[in-house]
Amino acid sequence: MIQFNKYIELNTEKRFGRPIIKGTRISVYDVLSWLSNGMTRKEIITDYPEINENQINACLSFAANKEQRHLYAS
């Protein structure tokens, strides 16, 4: 699993503190939403050239980690 903390940050001054891709205002939620709506990684990168495949993978890793923490917290 990719180390998402290299690519993802929480900044209360950007996007209301949502997790975002470092150096952008693109949230993890945005990327997950695009993927779940059928966009390919290539389409995302074409539409948002400021991000790359590693950053997309980091968003997936972040979501998986959050889900795992949620399961064990219950």
Buried (B, 14 or more C-beta within 10 A) or exposed (E): EBEBEEBBBEEEEBBEEBBBBBEBEBBBBBBBEBBEEEBEBEEBBEEBEEBBEEBBBBBBBBBEBEEEEEEEEE
